[in-house]
Amino acid sequence: MKALFKEEAETRGITVRVSVSYLPEQSEPDRGRWFWAYHIRIENGSPRTVQLLTRHWIITDGRGGRHVVEGEGVVGEQPLIAQGGSFDYVSGCPLATPTGHMQGSYRMIGEDGSTFDVAIPKFMLLAPAVTQ
């Protein structure tokens, strides 16, 4: 699994794994637009069912410009993740620079009604021309 998911973070038994792909077909470097897709897998290794309530992203471009994104759920869902279960989704991120990074957190609620934040690991957004 490490081959697909390059980054991971674990909080209170919840592991967030990330895989990133640069999408040249959706990027327009001549117009200052680069686009990446990221695949997130949230694995519940805790002893209880949890539900993802909200997301908090910090997106930083190659010039250090920061953009914060907050909202309910992910891709229109607030998934319930049973003990031993997982939830996968894919989303995307455009930038005005060929490099940058993302990181953040999910707010979860446990069966007992307690809420807690789960870390999303920092992951790099690098267009291929930059990495060569």
C-alpha positions, 0 to 999 in steps of 0.5 A, spaced: 500 500 500 505 504 501 507 504 493 500 507 492 500 512 498 506 516 499 504 520 505 500 518 511 498 520 518 495 517 524 491 520 529 487 516 535 487 510 530 485 513 524 490 513 518 489 518 513 493 516 506 494 520 500 496 519 493 497 525 488 497 525 481 499 531 476 494 532 471 497 535 464 491 534 460 487 539 465 493 544 466 495 550 462 502 552 464 502 557 458 496 560 462 499 559 469 494 553 471 497 547 474 492 541 476 493 535 481 488 530 483 489 527 490 486 520 492 485 520 500 484 513 504 481 514 511 482 508 515 479 506 521 483 502 526 480 505 532 475 501 536 469 505 534 465 507 528 467 515 527 463 520 522 467 525 518 464 532 519 468 537 516 474 538 512 480 544 513 485 544 508 491 549 507 493 550 500 500 553 499 502 555 492 510 556 490 510 563 492 508 562 499 500 564 498 496 560 502 488 559 501 484 556 506 478 551 504 473 549 510 466 546 509 462 540 511 464 533 509 468 531 503 466 530 495 458 531 498 459 526 503 459 525 511 462 518 511 460 513 517 467 509 517 466 503 521 471 500 526 476 496 521 473 500 515 475 505 510 473 511 506 476 513 499 475 519 495 478 523 489 478 530 489 483 536 485 487 542 486 489 547 481 494 552 483 497 558 479 504 555 480 508 549 478 509 547 485 506 547 492 503 543 498 497 541 501 495 539 508 489 540 513 485 536 518 478 532 518 473 533 524 470 527 526 465 525 531 465 518 535 459 514 537 460 517 544 459 524 541 466 526 542 469 530 536 476 530 535 481 532 529 484 528 525 491 530 521 491 530 513 499 529 512 502 535 508 503 532 501 507 536 495 504 538 489 510 538 483 509 539 476 514 534 472 518 539 469 519 542 476 522 535 479 527 533 473 
